[in-house]
C-alpha cells in the first residue's frame, strides 16, 4: 500500500522545551506525540474517546503546474516544529499521532494525491481525526477522496460539505491537467459522476484573484461563497445564518484552509500573497463555529511555504489554527482543560 513515496516521521522533528518529565500540566505536544508507521498491517483501531493523526503532504507539484511560487512541500516539517512547542491543554485521554509524510518524488501529482487519499482513509479506519499538513492546496483533492472512500464503505450516497477558507475558488478547468487551482472542480465532476450532491462553500474570496468566468462557474455549480471585502466591511456574524444553512444541508463536513486567505501581514510565507487578506481572528471564529456542528470529519491547512516565510510567522499561524481545532474538538468531547 505505502511502498512508494511514504516516509515515517523522524521523531527528532518533535522537539521543544521540557518544563517537567512527570507533571502532565506542564507537558507540550512533543512530549505526547506517538509515531505510527502506516505500512504496518497489525495496526488496530483506536478505542479511546478522541485521537488525532497528523499527515504531512510534502508536495507542491500542483502549485508548480498552476504557475505559483513553489516551496510549500517543506511546509509539513516547519508546521510540525511549531506544533511541538504547544502546551497540552487537553486531558491525557486525548492522544496525538503522527502517521508520516506523503511525498511527490518520481511520481505524478495524481499518484501522490491517490496515496494521500489512502492515508486519510486508513486514518479514519483507525478511528482517528485526520489533520493534514500541506503542501500545496492540491492536498484538498487527496483529502476529500480519502473521506469519500471511507464514507462509501457504509453509505453509497454520502453527503459531504466542503468549507474552504481561500482567496481563490480553485474551480479552474483541468483539460490540460490538474493543479492546485482545479481541485474543487474535479470534486464537482466526481459528485456528478456518482450522482452525489455537490456542496461547496468558499469563504474569503477575493475579486481581484478570480476571473469572471470562475464566478460564473461557481454559480453554475451551485457553490456558495463569501467575499473577503464583505467580511472586512461588515460584522462577520451576519454570515452565521448562511453558514448554518450550509451545515444543515450536509451530513459531514470537510474543512480546508489555504493560507493565502490571510493578509500578508499575518501570513507572508504563502504561494500567492494577499495584501488585502483576512485577519486570522475572524477566520478562527468561523472555524470554531463549524467545528461545533459535530459534523467535521477532516481538516487540512495548505500552502505554508517556508521559502517565503519570515521568522516562521506563517508556520506558527498554521500551528495556532491547528491548536484551536484540536482544543475545540476536545471541548466538544469534554476533554479540554484550557486553551483558546
DRENVEX-846071 format. One record per residue (C-alpha): x, y negated, z negated; residue number from 1; residue in one letter. Coordinates in Angstrom, 3 decimals. Layout:
<atoms>
<atom x="X" y="Y" z="Z" tiba="NUM" bami="A"/>
...
</atoms>
This chain:
<atoms>
<atom x="0.000" y="0.000" z="0.000" tiba="1" bami="X"/>
<atom x="2.620" y="-2.565" z="-1.053" tiba="2" bami="X"/>
<atom x="5.650" y="-1.059" z="0.664" tiba="3" bami="X"/>
<atom x="6.441" y="-4.234" z="2.600" tiba="4" bami="X"/>
<atom x="6.585" y="-7.891" z="1.601" tiba="5" bami="X"/>
<atom x="5.696" y="-7.373" z="-2.030" tiba="6" bami="X"/>
<atom x="8.045" y="-8.266" z="-4.874" tiba="7" bami="X"/>
<atom x="7.739" y="-7.709" z="-8.610" tiba="8" bami="X"/>
<atom x="8.242" y="-10.910" z="-10.592" tiba="9" bami="X"/>
<atom x="11.600" y="-11.382" z="-12.273" tiba="10" bami="X"/>
<atom x="10.807" y="-11.780" z="-15.977" tiba="11" bami="X"/>
<atom x="13.548" y="-14.415" z="-16.292" tiba="12" bami="X"/>
<atom x="11.280" y="-16.854" z="-14.429" tiba="13" bami="X"/>
<atom x="9.081" y="-16.834" z="-17.527" tiba="14" bami="X"/>
<atom x="11.379" y="-18.604" z="-19.963" tiba="15" bami="X"/>
<atom x="10.958" y="-21.583" z="-22.262" tiba="16" bami="X"/>
<atom x="11.245" y="-22.941" z="-25.768" tiba="17" bami="X"/>
<atom x="10.609" y="-20.447" z="-28.553" tiba="18" bami="X"/>
<atom x="9.399" y="-22.014" z="-31.807" tiba="19" bami="X"/>
<atom x="8.688" y="-18.705" z="-33.533" tiba="20" bami="X"/>
<atom x="9.150" y="-14.998" z="-32.876" tiba="21" bami="X"/>
<atom x="6.219" y="-13.865" z="-35.048" tiba="22" bami="X"/>
<atom x="3.784" y="-16.778" z="-35.563" tiba="23" bami="X"/>
<atom x="1.320" y="-16.492" z="-32.674" tiba="24" bami="X"/>
<atom x="0.050" y="-20.025" z="-33.292" tiba="25" bami="X"/>
<atom x="3.489" y="-21.240" z="-32.160" tiba="26" bami="X"/>
<atom x="3.668" y="-18.999" z="-29.068" tiba="27" bami="X"/>
<atom x="3.966" y="-20.194" z="-25.488" tiba="28" bami="X"/>
<atom x="2.895" y="-18.365" z="-22.343" tiba="29" bami="X"/>
<atom x="6.362" y="-16.975" z="-21.618" tiba="30" bami="X"/>
<atom x="6.148" y="-15.028" z="-24.890" tiba="31" bami="X"/>
<atom x="2.957" y="-13.173" z="-23.970" tiba="32" bami="X"/>
<atom x="3.278" y="-12.541" z="-20.231" tiba="33" bami="X"/>
<atom x="3.110" y="-8.915" z="-19.055" tiba="34" bami="X"/>
<atom x="4.738" y="-7.910" z="-15.754" tiba="35" bami="X"/>
<atom x="2.818" y="-5.438" z="-13.563" tiba="36" bami="X"/>
<atom x="4.013" y="-3.524" z="-10.503" tiba="37" bami="X"/>
<atom x="1.064" y="-3.145" z="-8.142" tiba="38" bami="X"/>
<atom x="2.883" y="-0.342" z="-6.336" tiba="39" bami="X"/>
<atom x="2.266" y="1.954" z="-9.293" tiba="40" bami="X"/>
<atom x="-0.520" y="4.482" z="-8.812" tiba="41" bami="X"/>
<atom x="-1.134" y="5.024" z="-12.514" tiba="42" bami="X"/>
<atom x="-2.488" y="1.561" z="-13.336" tiba="43" bami="X"/>
<atom x="-5.816" y="1.687" z="-15.157" tiba="44" bami="X"/>
<atom x="-8.492" y="-0.972" z="-15.529" tiba="45" bami="X"/>
<atom x="-8.057" y="-3.474" z="-18.337" tiba="46" bami="X"/>
<atom x="-10.517" y="-2.704" z="-21.126" tiba="47" bami="X"/>
<atom x="-10.114" y="-5.909" z="-23.110" tiba="48" bami="X"/>
<atom x="-12.580" y="-8.792" z="-23.056" tiba="49" bami="X"/>
<atom x="-10.576" y="-11.151" z="-20.839" tiba="50" bami="X"/>
<atom x="-7.371" y="-10.776" z="-18.851" tiba="51" bami="X"/>
<atom x="-5.771" y="-12.991" z="-16.199" tiba="52" bami="X"/>
<atom x="-3.459" y="-11.934" z="-13.378" tiba="53" bami="X"/>
<atom x="-1.109" y="-14.350" z="-11.588" tiba="54" bami="X"/>
<atom x="-0.334" y="-13.546" z="-7.961" tiba="55" bami="X"/>
<atom x="2.277" y="-15.517" z="-6.038" tiba="56" bami="X"/>
<atom x="1.658" y="-16.155" z="-2.331" tiba="57" bami="X"/>
<atom x="5.121" y="-17.118" z="-1.072" tiba="58" bami="X"/>
<atom x="4.037" y="-18.170" z="2.381" tiba="59" bami="X"/>
<atom x="3.600" y="-21.414" z="4.258" tiba="60" bami="X"/>
<atom x="3.626" y="-19.979" z="7.765" tiba="61" bami="X"/>
<atom x="0.122" y="-21.364" z="8.192" tiba="62" bami="X"/>
<atom x="1.393" y="-24.837" z="7.334" tiba="63" bami="X"/>
<atom x="4.148" y="-24.495" z="9.942" tiba="64" bami="X"/>
<atom x="1.669" y="-23.368" z="12.608" tiba="65" bami="X"/>
<atom x="-0.592" y="-26.263" z="11.630" tiba="66" bami="X"/>
<atom x="2.241" y="-28.751" z="12.170" tiba="67" bami="X"/>
<atom x="2.572" y="-29.631" z="8.490" tiba="68" bami="X"/>
<atom x="5.602" y="-30.029" z="6.239" tiba="69" bami="X"/>
<atom x="6.836" y="-26.626" z="5.132" tiba="70" bami="X"/>
<atom x="8.140" y="-25.918" z="1.637" tiba="71" bami="X"/>
<atom x="5.108" y="-24.524" z="-0.206" tiba="72" bami="X"/>
<atom x="6.426" y="-20.960" z="-0.034" tiba="73" bami="X"/>
<atom x="8.572" y="-21.927" z="-3.050" tiba="74" bami="X"/>
<atom x="5.516" y="-23.144" z="-4.955" tiba="75" bami="X"/>
<atom x="4.804" y="-19.972" z="-6.982" tiba="76" bami="X"/>
<atom x="8.266" y="-19.953" z="-8.568" tiba="77" bami="X"/>
<atom x="8.050" y="-23.583" z="-9.671" tiba="78" bami="X"/>
<atom x="4.465" y="-23.278" z="-10.904" tiba="79" bami="X"/>
<atom x="5.450" y="-20.234" z="-12.987" tiba="80" bami="X"/>
<atom x="8.291" y="-22.216" z="-14.576" tiba="81" bami="X"/>
<atom x="5.785" y="-24.853" z="-15.685" tiba="82" bami="X"/>
<atom x="3.246" y="-22.263" z="-16.844" tiba="83" bami="X"/>
<atom x="5.905" y="-20.603" z="-19.009" tiba="84" bami="X"/>
<atom x="6.084" y="-23.696" z="-21.243" tiba="85" bami="X"/>
<atom x="2.363" y="-23.870" z="-22.025" tiba="86" bami="X"/>
<atom x="1.055" y="-23.159" z="-25.552" tiba="87" bami="X"/>
<atom x="-1.150" y="-20.130" z="-26.227" tiba="88" bami="X"/>
<atom x="-4.390" y="-21.890" z="-27.132" tiba="89" bami="X"/>
<atom x="-6.378" y="-18.675" z="-26.952" tiba="90" bami="X"/>
<atom x="-6.947" y="-15.568" z="-29.026" tiba="91" bami="X"/>
<atom x="-4.427" y="-12.728" z="-28.997" tiba="92" bami="X"/>
<atom x="-7.219" y="-10.667" z="-27.415" tiba="93" bami="X"/>
<atom x="-6.601" y="-12.613" z="-24.181" tiba="94" bami="X"/>
<atom x="-3.897" y="-11.076" z="-22.000" tiba="95" bami="X"/>
<atom x="-1.781" y="-12.689" z="-19.279" tiba="96" bami="X"/>
<atom x="-0.352" y="-10.526" z="-16.496" tiba="97" bami="X"/>
<atom x="1.976" y="-11.342" z="-13.619" tiba="98" bami="X"/>
<atom x="1.442" y="-8.947" z="-10.717" tiba="99" bami="X"/>
<atom x="4.213" y="-10.253" z="-8.457" tiba="100" bami="X"/>
<atom x="4.568" y="-12.059" z="-5.141" tiba="101" bami="X"/>
<atom x="3.267" y="-11.557" z="-1.637" tiba="102" bami="X"/>
<atom x="5.936" y="-12.579" z="0.875" tiba="103" bami="X"/>
<atom x="5.784" y="-13.555" z="4.537" tiba="104" bami="X"/>
<atom x="9.062" y="-12.123" z="5.802" tiba="105" bami="X"/>
<atom x="9.388" y="-10.471" z="9.200" tiba="106" bami="X"/>
<atom x="5.608" y="-10.268" z="9.491" tiba="107" bami="X"/>
<atom x="2.717" y="-12.302" z="10.873" tiba="108" bami="X"/>
<atom x="0.560" y="-14.727" z="8.928" tiba="109" bami="X"/>
<atom x="-2.418" y="-12.381" z="9.200" tiba="110" bami="X"/>
<atom x="-0.348" y="-9.489" z="7.822" tiba="111" bami="X"/>
<atom x="0.656" y="-11.490" z="4.746" tiba="112" bami="X"/>
<atom x="-2.958" y="-12.592" z="4.246" tiba="113" bami="X"/>
<atom x="-4.104" y="-8.978" z="4.503" tiba="114" bami="X"/>
<atom x="-1.565" y="-7.975" z="1.873" tiba="115" bami="X"/>
<atom x="-2.801" y="-10.769" z="-0.397" tiba="116" bami="X"/>
<atom x="-6.343" y="-9.519" z="0.180" tiba="117" bami="X"/>
<atom x="-5.309" y="-6.054" z="-1.005" tiba="118" bami="X"/>
<atom x="-3.585" y="-7.531" z="-4.062" tiba="119" bami="X"/>
<atom x="-6.640" y="-9.614" z="-5.037" tiba="120" bami="X"/>
<atom x="-8.929" y="-6.627" z="-4.612" tiba="121" bami="X"/>
<atom x="-6.595" y="-4.479" z="-6.709" tiba="122" bami="X"/>
<atom x="-6.532" y="-7.107" z="-9.462" tiba="123" bami="X"/>
<atom x="-10.334" y="-7.281" z="-9.505" tiba="124" bami="X"/>
<atom x="-10.493" y="-3.478" z="-9.592" tiba="125" bami="X"/>
<atom x="-8.245" y="-3.666" z="-12.672" tiba="126" bami="X"/>
<atom x="-10.886" y="-5.871" z="-14.333" tiba="127" bami="X"/>
<atom x="-8.614" y="-8.936" z="-14.326" tiba="128" bami="X"/>
<atom x="-9.342" y="-12.507" z="-13.218" tiba="129" bami="X"/>
<atom x="-7.077" y="-13.429" z="-10.259" tiba="130" bami="X"/>
<atom x="-5.198" y="-16.737" z="-10.286" tiba="131" bami="X"/>
<atom x="-3.290" y="-17.058" z="-7.027" tiba="132" bami="X"/>
<atom x="-0.333" y="-19.425" z="-6.802" tiba="133" bami="X"/>
<atom x="0.274" y="-20.848" z="-3.325" tiba="134" bami="X"/>
<atom x="1.831" y="-21.129" z="-0.913" tiba="135" bami="X"/>
<atom x="0.124" y="-22.888" z="1.928" tiba="136" bami="X"/>
<atom x="-3.641" y="-23.193" z="1.883" tiba="137" bami="X"/>
<atom x="-3.825" y="-20.212" z="4.205" tiba="138" bami="X"/>
<atom x="-3.872" y="-18.456" z="0.820" tiba="139" bami="X"/>
<atom x="-7.642" y="-19.063" z="0.876" tiba="140" bami="X"/>
<atom x="-8.314" y="-16.575" z="3.660" tiba="141" bami="X"/>
<atom x="-6.454" y="-13.787" z="1.867" tiba="142" bami="X"/>
<atom x="-8.049" y="-14.549" z="-1.494" tiba="143" bami="X"/>
<atom x="-11.568" y="-14.706" z="-0.055" tiba="144" bami="X"/>
<atom x="-11.051" y="-11.474" z="1.895" tiba="145" bami="X"/>
<atom x="-9.960" y="-9.691" z="-1.274" tiba="146" bami="X"/>
<atom x="-13.011" y="-10.953" z="-3.169" tiba="147" bami="X"/>
<atom x="-15.317" y="-9.911" z="-0.325" tiba="148" bami="X"/>
<atom x="-13.843" y="-6.422" z="-0.051" tiba="149" bami="X"/>
<atom x="-14.129" y="-5.964" z="-3.809" tiba="150" bami="X"/>
<atom x="-17.776" y="-7.036" z="-3.897" tiba="151" bami="X"/>
<atom x="-18.659" y="-4.943" z="-0.833" tiba="152" bami="X"/>
<atom x="-17.890" y="-1.852" z="-2.897" tiba="153" bami="X"/>
<atom x="-21.069" y="-2.490" z="-4.891" tiba="154" bami="X"/>
<atom x="-23.172" y="-4.727" z="-2.672" tiba="155" bami="X"/>
<atom x="-23.427" y="-4.693" z="1.121" tiba="156" bami="X"/>
<atom x="-24.684" y="-8.269" z="1.145" tiba="157" bami="X"/>
<atom x="-22.631" y="-10.154" z="-1.464" tiba="158" bami="X"/>
<atom x="-23.307" y="-13.855" z="-1.865" tiba="159" bami="X"/>
<atom x="-20.051" y="-15.803" z="-2.276" tiba="160" bami="X"/>
<atom x="-19.931" y="-19.574" z="-2.544" tiba="161" bami="X"/>
<atom x="-16.654" y="-21.347" z="-1.817" tiba="162" bami="X"/>
<atom x="-15.829" y="-24.582" z="-3.629" tiba="163" bami="X"/>
<atom x="-12.795" y="-26.209" z="-2.041" tiba="164" bami="X"/>
<atom x="-11.198" y="-29.311" z="-3.542" tiba="165" bami="X"/>
<atom x="-9.453" y="-30.668" z="-0.488" tiba="166" bami="X"/>
<atom x="-8.868" y="-33.760" z="1.624" tiba="167" bami="X"/>
<atom x="-9.412" y="-31.575" z="4.710" tiba="168" bami="X"/>
<atom x="-12.284" y="-29.375" z="5.849" tiba="169" bami="X"/>
<atom x="-9.892" y="-26.729" z="7.241" tiba="170" bami="X"/>
<atom x="-12.544" y="-25.834" z="9.823" tiba="171" bami="X"/>
<atom x="-10.381" y="-26.161" z="12.917" tiba="172" bami="X"/>
<atom x="-10.792" y="-23.774" z="15.873" tiba="173" bami="X"/>
<atom x="-8.317" y="-20.894" z="15.967" tiba="174" bami="X"/>
<atom x="-8.385" y="-19.568" z="19.526" tiba="175" bami="X"/>
<atom x="-4.641" y="-20.164" z="19.694" tiba="176" bami="X"/>
<atom x="-4.020" y="-18.627" z="16.275" tiba="177" bami="X"/>
<atom x="-4.949" y="-19.054" z="12.633" tiba="178" bami="X"/>
<atom x="-3.206" y="-21.604" z="10.406" tiba="179" bami="X"/>
<atom x="-3.620" y="-23.494" z="7.145" tiba="180" bami="X"/>
<atom x="-6.320" y="-25.551" z="8.861" tiba="181" bami="X"/>
<atom x="-8.619" y="-22.758" z="10.042" tiba="182" bami="X"/>
<atom x="-9.474" y="-20.542" z="7.054" tiba="183" bami="X"/>
<atom x="-12.994" y="-21.698" z="6.316" tiba="184" bami="X"/>
<atom x="-13.994" y="-21.453" z="9.981" tiba="185" bami="X"/>
<atom x="-12.588" y="-17.915" z="10.041" tiba="186" bami="X"/>
<atom x="-14.653" y="-17.130" z="6.952" tiba="187" bami="X"/>
<atom x="-17.750" y="-18.616" z="8.605" tiba="188" bami="X"/>
<atom x="-17.233" y="-16.272" z="11.553" tiba="189" bami="X"/>
<atom x="-16.818" y="-13.276" z="9.225" tiba="190" bami="X"/>
<atom x="-20.074" y="-14.204" z="7.490" tiba="191" bami="X"/>
<atom x="-21.803" y="-14.482" z="10.864" tiba="192" bami="X"/>
<atom x="-20.499" y="-11.095" z="11.998" tiba="193" bami="X"/>
<atom x="-21.549" y="-9.401" z="8.743" tiba="194" bami="X"/>
<atom x="-24.825" y="-11.316" z="8.525" tiba="195" bami="X"/>
<atom x="-23.790" y="-12.858" z="5.219" tiba="196" bami="X"/>
<atom x="-24.794" y="-16.309" z="4.022" tiba="197" bami="X"/>
<atom x="-22.027" y="-18.863" z="4.556" tiba="198" bami="X"/>
<atom x="-21.780" y="-21.128" z="1.501" tiba="199" bami="X"/>
<atom x="-19.054" y="-23.763" z="1.573" tiba="200" bami="X"/>
<atom x="-18.724" y="-26.949" z="-0.467" tiba="201" bami="X"/>
<atom x="-15.696" y="-29.181" z="0.152" tiba="202" bami="X"/>
<atom x="-15.045" y="-31.858" z="-2.475" tiba="203" bami="X"/>
<atom x="-12.701" y="-34.794" z="-1.873" tiba="204" bami="X"/>
<atom x="-12.927" y="-35.004" z="1.921" tiba="205" bami="X"/>
<atom x="-11.020" y="-37.924" z="3.442" tiba="206" bami="X"/>
<atom x="-12.485" y="-39.580" z="6.527" tiba="207" bami="X"/>
<atom x="-9.035" y="-40.535" z="7.795" tiba="208" bami="X"/>
<atom x="-7.879" y="-36.899" z="7.572" tiba="209" bami="X"/>
<atom x="-10.653" y="-35.252" z="9.618" tiba="210" bami="X"/>
<atom x="-11.841" y="-35.780" z="13.181" tiba="211" bami="X"/>
<atom x="-15.452" y="-36.500" z="14.089" tiba="212" bami="X"/>
<atom x="-15.569" y="-33.013" z="15.597" tiba="213" bami="X"/>
<atom x="-14.682" y="-31.496" z="12.211" tiba="214" bami="X"/>
<atom x="-17.541" y="-33.389" z="10.543" tiba="215" bami="X"/>
<atom x="-19.868" y="-32.116" z="13.280" tiba="216" bami="X"/>
<atom x="-18.523" y="-28.581" z="12.780" tiba="217" bami="X"/>
<atom x="-19.186" y="-28.816" z="9.051" tiba="218" bami="X"/>
<atom x="-22.758" y="-29.949" z="9.719" tiba="219" bami="X"/>
<atom x="-23.314" y="-27.223" z="12.328" tiba="220" bami="X"/>
<atom x="-22.117" y="-24.525" z="9.945" tiba="221" bami="X"/>
<atom x="-24.256" y="-25.867" z="7.117" tiba="222" bami="X"/>
<atom x="-21.239" y="-26.754" z="4.990" tiba="223" bami="X"/>
<atom x="-21.721" y="-29.230" z="2.143" tiba="224" bami="X"/>
<atom x="-19.182" y="-31.926" z="1.348" tiba="225" bami="X"/>
<atom x="-18.475" y="-34.866" z="-0.930" tiba="226" bami="X"/>
<atom x="-16.331" y="-37.700" z="0.387" tiba="227" bami="X"/>
<atom x="-13.344" y="-38.853" z="-1.643" tiba="228" bami="X"/>
<atom x="-14.350" y="-42.502" z="-1.224" tiba="229" bami="X"/>
<atom x="-17.735" y="-41.834" z="-2.807" tiba="230" bami="X"/>
<atom x="-16.117" y="-40.125" z="-5.781" tiba="231" bami="X"/>
<atom x="-13.876" y="-43.136" z="-6.341" tiba="232" bami="X"/>
<atom x="-16.561" y="-45.806" z="-5.942" tiba="233" bami="X"/>
<atom x="-19.390" y="-44.214" z="-7.941" tiba="234" bami="X"/>
<atom x="-19.975" y="-42.288" z="-11.158" tiba="235" bami="X"/>
<atom x="-18.779" y="-38.742" z="-10.474" tiba="236" bami="X"/>
<atom x="-21.622" y="-37.258" z="-12.473" tiba="237" bami="X"/>
<atom x="-24.101" y="-38.320" z="-9.772" tiba="238" bami="X"/>
<atom x="-22.790" y="-35.348" z="-7.793" tiba="239" bami="X"/>
<atom x="-23.586" y="-32.807" z="-10.502" tiba="240" bami="X"/>
<atom x="-27.079" y="-32.221" z="-9.121" tiba="241" bami="X"/>
<atom x="-25.594" y="-31.390" z="-5.722" tiba="242" bami="X"/>
<atom x="-23.067" y="-29.037" z="-7.300" tiba="243" bami="X"/>
<atom x="-25.835" y="-27.471" z="-9.398" tiba="244" bami="X"/>
<atom x="-27.875" y="-26.739" z="-6.275" tiba="245" bami="X"/>
<atom x="-24.837" y="-25.113" z="-4.684" tiba="246" bami="X"/>
<atom x="-24.119" y="-22.989" z="-7.760" tiba="247" bami="X"/>
<atom x="-27.737" y="-21.803" z="-7.931" tiba="248" bami="X"/>
<atom x="-27.696" y="-20.787" z="-4.262" tiba="249" bami="X"/>
<atom x="-24.993" y="-18.132" z="-4.671" tiba="250" bami="X"/>
<atom x="-24.204" y="-15.157" z="-6.907" tiba="251" bami="X"/>
<atom x="-20.412" y="-15.510" z="-7.014" tiba="252" bami="X"/>
<atom x="-18.092" y="-18.498" z="-6.650" tiba="253" bami="X"/>
<atom x="-14.510" y="-18.744" z="-5.455" tiba="254" bami="X"/>
<atom x="-12.712" y="-21.982" z="-6.390" tiba="255" bami="X"/>
<atom x="-9.699" y="-23.187" z="-4.422" tiba="256" bami="X"/>
<atom x="-7.696" y="-26.389" z="-4.838" tiba="257" bami="X"/>
<atom x="-5.448" y="-27.845" z="-2.161" tiba="258" bami="X"/>
<atom x="-3.000" y="-30.132" z="-3.943" tiba="259" bami="X"/>
<atom x="-3.321" y="-32.769" z="-1.224" tiba="260" bami="X"/>
<atom x="-6.762" y="-33.649" z="-2.608" tiba="261" bami="X"/>
<atom x="-4.905" y="-35.666" z="-5.257" tiba="262" bami="X"/>
<atom x="-3.358" y="-39.082" z="-4.858" tiba="263" bami="X"/>
<atom x="0.359" y="-39.042" z="-4.105" tiba="264" bami="X"/>
<atom x="0.825" y="-40.808" z="-7.440" tiba="265" bami="X"/>
<atom x="-0.178" y="-37.547" z="-9.142" tiba="266" bami="X"/>
<atom x="0.951" y="-35.030" z="-6.522" tiba="267" bami="X"/>
<atom x="3.906" y="-36.198" z="-4.417" tiba="268" bami="X"/>
<atom x="5.070" y="-32.652" z="-3.643" tiba="269" bami="X"/>
<atom x="2.471" y="-31.520" z="-1.120" tiba="270" bami="X"/>
<atom x="2.369" y="-30.533" z="2.537" tiba="271" bami="X"/>
<atom x="0.250" y="-33.555" z="3.510" tiba="272" bami="X"/>
<atom x="0.472" y="-36.542" z="1.166" tiba="273" bami="X"/>
<atom x="-2.646" y="-38.566" z="0.288" tiba="274" bami="X"/>
<atom x="-2.029" y="-42.149" z="-0.884" tiba="275" bami="X"/>
<atom x="-5.791" y="-42.574" z="-1.464" tiba="276" bami="X"/>
<atom x="-6.398" y="-39.163" z="-3.019" tiba="277" bami="X"/>
<atom x="-8.317" y="-38.299" z="-6.166" tiba="278" bami="X"/>
<atom x="-7.482" y="-38.602" z="-9.849" tiba="279" bami="X"/>
<atom x="-6.869" y="-35.136" z="-11.412" tiba="280" bami="X"/>
<atom x="-9.027" y="-36.008" z="-14.450" tiba="281" bami="X"/>
<atom x="-12.071" y="-36.400" z="-12.206" tiba="282" bami="X"/>
<atom x="-11.395" y="-33.147" z="-10.385" tiba="283" bami="X"/>
<atom x="-10.877" y="-31.343" z="-13.677" tiba="284" bami="X"/>
<atom x="-14.373" y="-32.330" z="-14.859" tiba="285" bami="X"/>
<atom x="-15.879" y="-30.675" z="-11.799" tiba="286" bami="X"/>
<atom x="-13.701" y="-27.571" z="-12.078" tiba="287" bami="X"/>
<atom x="-14.710" y="-27.044" z="-15.709" tiba="288" bami="X"/>
<atom x="-18.358" y="-27.604" z="-14.891" tiba="289" bami="X"/>
<atom x="-18.252" y="-24.989" z="-12.128" tiba="290" bami="X"/>
<atom x="-16.414" y="-22.508" z="-14.350" tiba="291" bami="X"/>
<atom x="-19.128" y="-22.827" z="-16.981" tiba="292" bami="X"/>
<atom x="-21.598" y="-21.359" z="-14.496" tiba="293" bami="X"/>
<atom x="-20.070" y="-17.950" z="-15.332" tiba="294" bami="X"/>
<atom x="-20.072" y="-17.179" z="-11.606" tiba="295" bami="X"/>
<atom x="-16.434" y="-17.865" z="-10.722" tiba="296" bami="X"/>
<atom x="-14.587" y="-14.679" z="-9.726" tiba="297" bami="X"/>
<atom x="-11.235" y="-16.026" z="-8.497" tiba="298" bami="X"/>
<atom x="-9.157" y="-19.203" z="-8.395" tiba="299" bami="X"/>
<atom x="-6.154" y="-20.450" z="-6.489" tiba="300" bami="X"/>
<atom x="-4.122" y="-23.608" z="-6.055" tiba="301" bami="X"/>
<atom x="-2.280" y="-24.290" z="-2.817" tiba="302" bami="X"/>
<atom x="0.357" y="-26.427" z="-1.138" tiba="303" bami="X"/>
<atom x="2.565" y="-27.273" z="-4.078" tiba="304" bami="X"/>
<atom x="5.760" y="-27.993" z="-2.162" tiba="305" bami="X"/>
<atom x="8.841" y="-28.284" z="-4.435" tiba="306" bami="X"/>
<atom x="10.858" y="-29.587" z="-1.487" tiba="307" bami="X"/>
<atom x="8.955" y="-32.885" z="-1.681" tiba="308" bami="X"/>
<atom x="8.198" y="-32.957" z="-5.402" tiba="309" bami="X"/>
<atom x="9.582" y="-35.475" z="-7.901" tiba="310" bami="X"/>
<atom x="10.583" y="-34.211" z="-11.359" tiba="311" bami="X"/>
<atom x="8.256" y="-31.218" z="-10.783" tiba="312" bami="X"/>
<atom x="5.244" y="-33.523" z="-11.165" tiba="313" bami="X"/>
<atom x="3.082" y="-31.554" z="-8.724" tiba="314" bami="X"/>
<atom x="4.070" y="-28.146" z="-10.082" tiba="315" bami="X"/>
<atom x="3.333" y="-29.434" z="-13.584" tiba="316" bami="X"/>
<atom x="-0.076" y="-30.703" z="-12.459" tiba="317" bami="X"/>
<atom x="-0.835" y="-27.262" z="-10.988" tiba="318" bami="X"/>
<atom x="0.134" y="-25.659" z="-14.295" tiba="319" bami="X"/>
<atom x="-2.097" y="-28.016" z="-16.294" tiba="320" bami="X"/>
<atom x="-5.029" y="-27.249" z="-13.986" tiba="321" bami="X"/>
<atom x="-4.446" y="-23.516" z="-14.444" tiba="322" bami="X"/>
<atom x="-4.152" y="-24.074" z="-18.215" tiba="323" bami="X"/>
<atom x="-7.598" y="-25.681" z="-18.118" tiba="324" bami="X"/>
<atom x="-9.067" y="-22.860" z="-16.022" tiba="325" bami="X"/>
<atom x="-7.750" y="-20.245" z="-18.452" tiba="326" bami="X"/>
<atom x="-8.868" y="-22.109" z="-21.566" tiba="327" bami="X"/>
<atom x="-12.323" y="-22.922" z="-20.173" tiba="328" bami="X"/>
<atom x="-12.933" y="-19.244" z="-19.409" tiba="329" bami="X"/>
<atom x="-11.608" y="-18.362" z="-22.871" tiba="330" bami="X"/>
<atom x="-14.085" y="-20.825" z="-24.431" tiba="331" bami="X"/>
<atom x="-16.942" y="-19.220" z="-22.499" tiba="332" bami="X"/>
<atom x="-15.938" y="-15.847" z="-23.928" tiba="333" bami="X"/>
<atom x="-15.461" y="-17.126" z="-27.488" tiba="334" bami="X"/>
<atom x="-11.719" y="-16.573" z="-27.281" tiba="335" bami="X"/>
<atom x="-10.342" y="-20.110" z="-27.370" tiba="336" bami="X"/>
<atom x="-8.600" y="-21.659" z="-30.359" tiba="337" bami="X"/>
<atom x="-7.955" y="-25.074" z="-28.804" tiba="338" bami="X"/>
<atom x="-6.833" y="-26.681" z="-25.576" tiba="339" bami="X"/>
<atom x="-8.067" y="-29.164" z="-23.006" tiba="340" bami="X"/>
</atoms>
